[in-house]
Amino acid sequence: MNIQQEDDTKKGAFYIEQDAKRIAEMTYVYAGEQKIIIDHTEVDASLKGQGVGYKLVEEAVAFAREKALKILPLCPFAAAVFKKKADGYKDVKA
């Protein structure tokens, strides 16, 4: 499963494409130069139970660490993941 990223320095997304269609996506927007806000996560029903949403959050965390960014998880799913893994993500949580 190949997670791709698009980023135009104002907003971006981590996503999985299949047959030229996005079947999983987590979007974010920049809030200044040091923070991104995860605002939406959606995973197609065909991927249910495979941990795809978690993998998208993991990609965002890796990206934030690489770019020295903080993450504000406003999306309910991302917020739940951050709460569940609070100790592992405290270095990037805004």
Backbone torsions as a table, in degrees:
resi	resn	phi	psi	omega
1	MET	NA	117.0	-173.9
2	ASN	-100.5	111.9	177.0
3	ILE	-88.8	125.4	179.7
4	GLN	-107.2	166.3	179.1
5	GLN	-137.4	142.8	168.3
6	GLU	-127.0	143.3	-176.5
7	ASP	-155.4	124.2	179.4
8	ASP	-112.5	19.0	-178.7
9	THR	70.6	1.1	171.5
10	LYS	-116.0	-37.2	178.7
11	LYS	-153.6	170.1	180.0
12	GLY	-168.5	-175.5	-179.4
13	ALA	-158.1	150.2	166.9
14	PHE	-109.5	134.0	-173.4
15	TYR	-153.1	163.3	174.8
16	ILE	-123.8	129.3	-179.8
17	GLU	-112.3	143.5	174.8
18	GLN	-143.7	128.4	-178.2
19	ASP	52.9	43.7	178.4
20	ALA	63.3	21.0	178.5
21	LYS	-128.0	136.6	176.8
22	ARG	-76.1	121.2	-179.5
23	ILE	-106.4	-6.1	174.4
24	ALA	-155.9	139.8	-178.1
25	GLU	-157.0	139.7	171.9
26	MET	-128.9	121.9	-176.4
27	THR	-106.4	155.2	178.2
28	TYR	-146.6	160.3	174.4
29	VAL	-129.3	151.6	176.2
30	TYR	-81.3	140.9	173.4
31	ALA	-122.3	84.6	-172.7
32	GLY	83.2	-166.2	-176.5
33	GLU	-91.0	-13.9	-173.1
34	GLN	-114.1	4.7	-173.9
35	LYS	-143.3	142.4	169.7
36	ILE	-120.5	150.1	177.4
37	ILE	-113.8	118.4	174.3
38	ILE	-80.0	116.8	-173.6
39	ASP	-111.9	-11.0	-178.3
40	HIS	-162.3	138.7	173.2
41	THR	-135.4	131.9	178.8
42	GLU	-143.2	131.9	-179.9
43	VAL	-129.4	130.9	179.7
44	ASP	-60.7	146.3	-179.0
45	ALA	-58.5	-27.3	-179.8
46	SER	-65.7	-17.1	-179.8
47	LEU	-102.6	4.0	-176.2
48	LYS	-55.1	138.0	176.9
49	GLY	81.9	5.7	-178.5
50	GLN	-103.6	4.1	178.2
51	GLY	72.2	22.2	-176.1
52	VAL	-65.5	-41.1	178.1
53	GLY	-58.6	-43.6	177.5
54	TYR	-61.2	-40.5	-179.8
55	LYS	-64.4	-36.6	177.1
56	LEU	-64.6	-42.2	177.9
57	VAL	-63.9	-42.3	178.4
58	GLU	-58.9	-40.4	177.5
59	GLU	-62.9	-41.8	178.7
60	ALA	-64.1	-40.6	179.0
61	VAL	-64.8	-43.9	178.3
62	ALA	-61.9	-41.8	177.9
63	PHE	-62.1	-45.1	-179.8
64	ALA	-62.9	-41.5	178.7
65	ARG	-64.8	-41.7	-179.3
66	GLU	-64.1	-37.1	-176.4
67	LYS	-99.5	5.7	-178.3
68	ALA	56.2	48.6	179.0
69	LEU	-107.8	159.5	170.7
70	LYS	-105.1	154.3	-179.7
71	ILE	-119.7	131.5	171.1
72	LEU	-109.2	106.0	-176.0
73	PRO	-86.1	89.9	179.3
74	LEU	-83.4	-26.5	175.8
75	CYS	-61.7	131.3	-177.9
76	PRO	-55.1	-39.9	179.5
77	PHE	-65.6	-49.8	-179.9
78	ALA	-61.4	-39.8	178.4
79	ALA	-61.2	-40.6	178.8
80	ALA	-65.3	-40.0	178.5
81	VAL	-65.5	-43.8	178.7
82	PHE	-62.7	-37.2	178.9
83	LYS	-67.9	-42.5	-178.6
84	LYS	-66.1	-36.9	-177.3
85	LYS	-111.6	39.0	-173.7
86	ALA	-52.3	-45.4	-178.0
87	ASP	-65.7	-37.8	-178.0
88	GLY	-75.1	-19.5	-176.3
89	TYR	-114.7	4.2	-174.2
90	LYS	-62.0	-24.3	179.2
91	ASP	-71.0	-20.4	-179.6
92	VAL	-113.2	-6.2	-178.1
93	LYS	-75.1	130.6	178.8
94	ALA	-81.7	NA	NA
